[in-house]
Amino acid sequence: MEVVDTVYQLSDTTFVVNTVKLISENTNNSILNAQNIIALCISVRYNRKTLRLTKEQNILSNKPLLTSFYEKDLINNTFSIKVQNNGLGPALIQDISFNWKTLKNITFFKLIKSEDIKKEVGILTFNYKSRDIKDIWVSDKSEFNIFSGKIIKPILNRPKRLFNILGEVEINVNYQDIYGNSYVLKEILDPTKIKIVEESV
């Protein structure tokens, strides 16, 4: 509070009292304004944190999780390479490539028709189905068939050798969730994950 010199006139004294009261009210208003600003800052910070946590929770609640495997039918000499979404949300597959020994980042069709495979297995004739893999949505708890083939003229144990080689192939899948977050699946087509069909259905 500001100290004002006392004057002799009554009217001036009234002026002094009013001045002191005005200064006091201004001080109280300043304190209230400061409290309001602090409360607003706390509220904004809390809301930002809440929004961040909500966004993180939404991402986790819709996160896809891709795994790969291949099926083979030893009776009919057929096989297929698949990707399965075991996550909680859909996955947008952007591209898929394969590696095996010196072969890097190629499609499965190019891999299986390569000279490297022919040297290991021999010449095999296929009927096959393959899809253009780009911007493909795979919903949760569903599968996507990358390649399926049937060996037309199986010779001796060549199909078996081919199936064994497939268990050494590395698959690379780049995909996103519905929020645009990127993920990478990179794993070997592990023989322990193969779904083997011993008998025709």
Beta strands, then each sheet from edge to edge (+ up, - down):
strand 1: 66-73
strand 2: 78-85
strand 3: 91-100
strand 4: 103-106
strand 5: 126-130
strand 6: 136-138
strand 7: 142-151
strand 8: 170-176
strand 9: 182-188
strand 10: 195-197
sheet 1: 5+ 7- 2+ 1- 10-
sheet 2: 4+ 3- 6+
sheet 3: 4+ 3- 8+ 9-
end
